Amino acid sequence: MKLIYLKEVNSTQIYLKELIKNNNQTNICVYTFNQTQGLGSQNNKWEGKDGNLFFSFIIPIKDLPKDLKLQSASIYFSYILKYYLSTLGSKVVLKWPNDFYIKENKIGGLITNKIGENLICGIGLNIKKTSSFEGYLDININKINLLEEYFKHLKVYPSWKQIFSKYKLEFHCNKNYFTNINNEKLLLKDLTLNDDGSLNINGKKVYSLR
């Protein structure tokens, strides 16, 4: 993965989309510690504070595990990062489908977009405390090392089945969190997780699409 550092940017995802607009480059990651207009899920904004970590990368869909549904790609990429942070002692929880939490505080999130035959993934993570109203990572970590190790974990592209089997065991950690489905706020403990990463809501499969 080629790493491109930006001292400041409106959005790493927007920058990356512009960068690849006229070529077919893949396996590029754009990162910054100061993002001014980050993109969140469901058309929300993710305000980036100086000193935290924000990055976006692009990979060919053909390189992804064959058993991975693109609708659940956010779970796949989120859990790999969550798992790595857990090995370092963090108590981070992955709230379905793409939010990172420490107890009741959101500390980051992930969003995916399909561009042609490629997938762009954007991640924002609060590494340090920036205000009394926001959560942040509960371990000390070097941001560059985090990036490098994350991509080492991605390089082998474990199967969806391998990743999901771990996430499913931890889904009970979502019991106190809500998710928004079609503008309806639902408590995750009342919902069933399907093996393809979707939720069973009134007999229908609902995917993250984030």
ABEGO torsion letter per residue (X at the ends): XBBBBBABBABAAAAAAAAAAABABBGBBBBBABBABBBBBGGBBBBBBBGBBBBBBBBBAAABBAABBAAAAAAAAAAAAAAAAAAAGBABBBBOAABBBBEABBAEBBBBBBBEABBBBBBBBBABBABAABBBBABBBBAAAAAAAAAAAAAAGBBAAAAAAAAAAAAAAAAABBBBBGGBBBBAAABBBBAAGBBBBGGBBBBAGX
